[in-house]
Amino acid sequence: MKIITDWKSKMCFLLVCSALLFSCKKILDPEIIEMPTADNAFSTSADIEKGVAAAYAYLRTVVPDKVFLMGDVRADVFSSYSQSSNVRPETLIATNTAPALISNGGGNWNQFYTVIAQCNLVLEKIPSIPNYDETLKKRHIGEASFIRALTYFYLVRFWGDVPMNLRSVDIDNLPRTPQADVFNQIKADLDIAIADLQLDYGDGDRAVRATKGAAWAIKAHVLGWLQDYAGCEKLCDSVITRGPYSLVTDTLNLISIFVGKSREGIFELNFDANLREVQKNRVYNRTLGRPWYKDQSDGGGGTEKFLLCPTRQQLNNMFPPSAVDARLFTWFDRVTYLKGVYDDRIYFGKYKTLQLKGDTASQNINESNIIVTRLADIMLLRAEALASTSVGRAGEAAMLLNQVRARAFATPYTGGGNIQDTILLERRKELIGEGQYFFDLVRTRKLNKDSKITQADWYEKGAWLLPIDQGIIAKSNFLITQNDYWK
């Protein structure tokens, strides 16, 4: 990947995001800015704390839009007001065509490498810090290792083989590393996080900073992705039985999960209006309609015809009209469901959290947290692992499935059909809008059965991988190669 030297135009942005200048010569990615600073930019543990905070900030910049669009919209979970007119550009992501993916950022991995470079820098500087409290030092190492692992996990699930860089300086062009080697590094980083982090750091940091439980959960997802369901099941069990997590029991207030820092949260990206941590992104603005927002400034939010919502048919596939399930009127707006207004669009409302003042005139006020993983996710992932042919404990899988269903007063599963398909559908119902479903379909090898990617050899041909932007390929002097499916 090509080195860049023009960093001045983005200096202000980095100052705001990181609250810390950092020294980088020859960074991996063309969008990571080379910003020479004083040699003592990291001289105390307080500086490292700011550096770790910057890594979280960079992660918060890239994940909400990228993972929602490529993890939910690409899985054909949301669609536009009309499939023939007023079609959102995001809707076309589900067609899995190169122009639709590229125009919606699906070919650009640059921001992920910004996160990685910051983690690399922090991990390099930590050994040189004097008078470092050992407990705090371990936490900083664990957090930076966790964030780097999570970021690489997104990269390999999106693009497969990706350049792997573990240094912050003196990095020239790098080719794509086989994803097996990247996964080895991901697991190594997560093992460091598991060893160094504690299960709980107090209510103020609950779920919004990495913990041992978060590292268990992400490693469980990694092993599930690698089809190691026995290892996945054990890590899920650790999260469930040893972690400080519990399901939100107030069924009528499930939306509190997305306010953030609930007992159910394992790892999430924090947005707090009191700290001015709000943002305008397509997760919020493309799903929230007039029940919550009036602003129509960018063609989203209050303008119904531009909303991304499940169609009634898509919703009925998850929640049959005759079935009882409290999530139907918790995740979605009851009025639009019952009346069928606006061409039968049903508003999605997981992210309707507003500032305390309740001002709905602006779309810039949403402070819902973005959930990376929560207890219900891990319970259903463990059920999937238990029901796999390699583990073969379907009875225990059904018990976990029914625990999640019971919270929503849904009918218990009593057998029949394919329990693996039943668990997959439950994940779609429970985790819709959280950027999980496309990954679920790839992991379970069912993408051609529940998306617009229908070819039988989709996995072998790499139809699930994203294309790489030609600009990235060109800037690498063509050392970076395109995924075969997109050539």
Residue pairs with C-beta under 8 A, 6 or more apart in sequence:
1 28
1 29
1 30
1 163
1 173
1 174
1 472
1 475
1 476
1 479
1 480
2 30
2 173
2 475
2 476
2 477
3 26
3 27
3 30
3 34
3 171
3 172
3 173
4 27
4 30
4 31
4 32
4 33
4 34
5 34
7 33
7 34
7 35
10 33
11 33
11 35
14 21
14 33
14 35
15 21
17 54
17 57
17 58
17 61
18 50
18 51
18 53
18 54
18 57
18 58
18 118
19 50
19 53
19 54
20 41
20 42
20 47
20 50
20 51
20 54
21 35
21 37
21 38
21 41
22 35
22 37
22 41
22 42
22 51
22 54
22 118
22 121
22 168
23 35
23 36
23 37
23 38
23 39
23 41
23 121
23 169
24 32
24 33
24 34
24 35
24 117
24 121
24 168
24 169
25 34
25 36
25 169
25 170
26 34
26 169
26 170
26 171
26 172
27 33
27 34
27 113
27 117
27 168
27 169
27 171
28 113
28 116
28 117
28 163
28 165
28 171
28 174
29 109
29 110
29 113
29 114
29 117
30 110
30 472
30 475
31 110
31 111
31 113
31 114
32 110
32 113
32 114
32 117
41 47
42 48
42 51
42 121
42 122
42 125
42 128
42 129
43 129
44 129
45 129
45 131
45 132
45 133
45 136
45 137
45 140
47 125
47 129
48 122
48 125
48 126
48 129
48 140
49 140
51 118
51 121
51 122
51 125
52 122
52 140
52 143
52 144
52 147
54 118
55 115
55 118
55 119
55 122
55 143
55 144
55 147
56 147
56 209
56 269
58 111
58 114
58 115
58 118
59 115
59 147
59 150
59 151
59 269
60 269
60 270
60 271
60 370
61 111
61 114
62 111
62 112
62 114
62 115
63 154
63 269
63 370
63 372
63 435
64 269
64 279
64 281
64 282
64 283
64 370
65 105
65 281
65 282
65 283
66 105
66 111
66 154
67 154
67 435
68 282
68 283
68 433
68 435
69 90
69 93
69 104
69 105
69 106
69 282
70 93
70 101
70 106
70 158
70 435
70 438
70 466
71 434
71 435
71 436
71 437
71 438
71 439
72 78
72 432
72 433
72 434
72 435
72 436
72 437
72 438
73 90
73 91
73 93
73 94
73 308
74 93
74 94
74 96
74 101
74 106
74 438
74 451
75 94
75 437
75 438
75 440
75 441
75 450
75 451
76 94
76 314
76 450
76 451
76 452
77 310
77 314
77 428
77 432
77 433
77 437
78 90
78 91
78 287
78 308
78 309
78 310
78 348
78 433
79 91
79 94
79 308
79 309
79 310
79 311
79 314
80 86
80 87
80 88
80 91
80 306
80 307
80 308
81 87
81 88
81 304
81 305
81 306
81 307
81 309
81 342
81 343
81 345
82 305
82 343
83 91
86 305
86 306
88 286
88 306
88 307
88 308
89 100
89 103
89 104
90 104
90 282
90 286
90 308
91 308
92 99
92 100
92 104
93 100
93 101
93 104
93 106
94 451
94 452
95 452
96 451
96 452
96 453
96 463
98 107
98 467
98 486
100 106
101 107
101 466
101 467
102 467
102 469
106 158
106 466
106 467
107 466
107 467
107 468
107 469
107 470
107 472
108 469
108 472
109 155
109 158
109 159
109 162
109 468
109 472
110 472
112 151
112 154
112 155
113 163
113 165
115 147
115 148
115 151
116 148
116 151
116 152
116 165
117 165
117 168
119 144
119 145
119 147
119 148
119 151
120 148
120 165
120 166
120 167
120 168
121 168
122 140
122 144
123 141
123 144
123 145
123 148
124 167
124 168
124 169
126 132
126 137
126 140
126 141
126 144
129 137
138 196
138 197
139 196
139 197
139 198
139 201
141 192
141 196
142 192
142 193
142 195
142 196
142 197
142 210
142 215
143 193
143 197
143 209
143 210
145 189
145 190
145 192
145 193
145 196
146 189
146 190
146 193
146 197
146 210
146 214
146 215
146 218
147 210
148 189
149 185
149 186
149 187
149 189
149 190
149 193
149 215
149 218
150 218
150 372
152 162
152 164
152 182
152 185
152 186
152 189
153 186
153 218
153 221
153 222
153 225
155 162
155 182
156 162
156 179
156 182
156 183
156 186
157 225
157 439
157 442
158 465
158 466
159 465
159 466
159 468
159 483
160 179
160 462
160 465
160 483
161 176
161 177
161 178
161 179
161 182
162 176
162 177
162 179
162 182
163 174
163 175
163 176
163 177
163 480
164 174
164 177
164 181
164 182
164 185
165 171
165 174
166 185
173 476
173 477
173 479
174 479
175 479
175 480
175 481
176 480
176 481
183 222
183 226
186 222
187 219
187 222
190 215
190 218
190 219
190 222
191 219
193 210
193 212
193 214
193 215
194 212
194 215
194 216
194 219
197 210
197 211
197 212
197 214
197 215
198 211
198 212
199 211
199 212
199 213
199 242
199 243
199 244
200 206
200 211
200 244
201 209
201 211
203 261
206 261
206 263
206 265
207 214
207 260
207 261
207 262
207 265
207 266
207 267
207 268
207 369
207 374
208 260
208 261
208 265
208 267
208 268
208 269
208 270
208 369
210 267
211 266
211 267
212 243
213 238
213 239
213 242
213 243
213 244
213 245
213 266
214 266
214 267
214 373
216 235
216 236
216 238
216 239
216 243
217 235
217 236
217 239
217 266
217 267
217 373
217 377
217 378
218 267
218 372
218 373
219 235
220 232
220 235
220 236
220 239
220 378
220 381
220 382
221 232
221 373
221 381
223 229
223 231
223 232
223 235
224 232
224 381
224 384
224 385
224 443
225 439
225 442
225 443
227 390
229 384
229 385
229 388
229 390
229 391
230 385
230 390
230 391
232 381
232 382
232 385
233 382
233 385
233 386
233 391
236 378
236 379
236 381
236 382
236 385
237 382
239 245
239 266
239 375
239 378
240 375
240 378
240 379
240 382
243 266
243 375
244 263
245 263
245 264
245 265
245 266
245 374
245 375
246 263
246 264
246 375
247 263
247 264
247 375
247 376
247 379
247 403
247 404
247 407
248 254
248 256
248 257
248 262
248 263
248 264
248 407
249 407
250 256
251 326
251 330
251 407
251 408
251 409
252 326
252 330
254 326
254 327
254 330
254 331
254 407
254 408
255 330
255 349
255 350
255 352
255 353
256 262
257 264
257 265
257 371
257 374
258 350
258 351
258 353
258 368
258 369
258 371
259 353
259 368
259 369
260 268
260 270
260 271
260 272
260 367
260 368
260 369
261 268
261 270
261 369
262 374
264 374
264 375
264 376
265 369
265 371
265 374
265 375
266 372
266 373
266 374
266 375
266 377
266 378
267 372
267 373
268 369
268 370
268 371
268 372
268 374
269 369
269 370
269 372
270 277
270 369
271 277
271 278
271 279
271 366
271 367
271 368
271 369
271 370
272 367
273 355
273 356
273 365
273 367
277 367
278 355
278 364
278 365
278 366
278 367
279 364
279 366
280 298
280 363
280 364
282 300
282 308
283 351
283 370
283 433
284 301
284 351
284 363
284 366
284 368
285 298
285 300
285 301
285 363
286 300
286 306
286 307
286 308
287 307
287 308
287 309
287 347
287 348
287 349
287 350
287 351
287 433
288 301
288 307
288 347
288 348
288 349
288 351
288 352
288 363
288 366
289 301
289 302
289 304
289 307
289 309
289 333
289 336
289 342
289 345
289 347
290 302
290 304
291 333
291 335
291 336
291 347
291 349
291 352
292 349
292 352
292 354
292 360
293 301
293 302
293 360
293 362
293 363
294 301
294 302
294 360
294 361
295 301
295 302
295 361
295 362
295 363
296 302
296 303
297 363
298 363
299 306
300 306
300 307
300 363
301 363
302 363
304 342
304 345
305 342
305 343
307 345
307 347
308 348
309 345
309 346
309 347
309 348
310 318
310 332
310 346
310 348
310 432
311 344
311 345
311 346
312 340
312 344
312 346
315 328
315 332
315 337
315 346
318 425
318 428
318 429
318 432
319 325
319 327
319 328
319 429
323 410
323 411
324 409
324 410
324 411
325 408
325 409
325 410
325 429
326 407
326 408
326 409
326 410
327 408
327 410
327 429
327 430
328 337
329 337
330 408
331 348
331 349
331 350
331 432
331 433
332 346
332 347
332 348
332 349
333 346
333 347
333 348
333 349
335 341
336 342
336 345
336 346
336 347
337 346
348 432
348 433
350 368
350 432
350 433
350 434
351 366
351 368
351 433
352 366
352 368
353 366
353 367
353 368
354 360
354 365
354 366
354 367
355 365
355 367
359 365
371 377
371 434
376 404
376 407
376 430
376 431
377 427
377 430
377 431
377 434
377 436
379 400
379 403
379 404
380 400
380 401
380 404
380 423
380 426
380 427
380 430
380 431
381 427
382 397
382 400
383 396
383 397
383 398
383 400
383 401
383 423
383 426
384 397
384 420
384 423
384 424
384 427
384 444
385 391
386 393
386 394
386 396
386 397
386 400
387 393
387 394
387 397
387 419
387 420
387 423
388 420
394 419
397 419
397 423
398 413
398 415
398 419
401 413
401 419
401 422
401 423
401 426
402 412
402 413
404 426
404 430
405 411
405 412
405 413
405 426
406 412
413 419
413 422
420 444
421 446
424 440
424 441
424 444
424 446
424 450
427 436
427 437
427 440
428 437
428 440
431 437
438 447
438 451
438 464
441 447
441 449
441 450
441 451
442 459
442 464
445 459
447 453
447 458
447 459
447 463
447 464
448 454
448 455
448 456
448 458
453 463
453 464
455 461
455 463
458 464
461 484
461 485
462 483
462 484
462 485
463 485
465 483
465 485
465 486
466 483
467 482
467 483
467 485
467 486
468 480
468 482
468 483
468 486
472 480
473 480
473 481
473 482
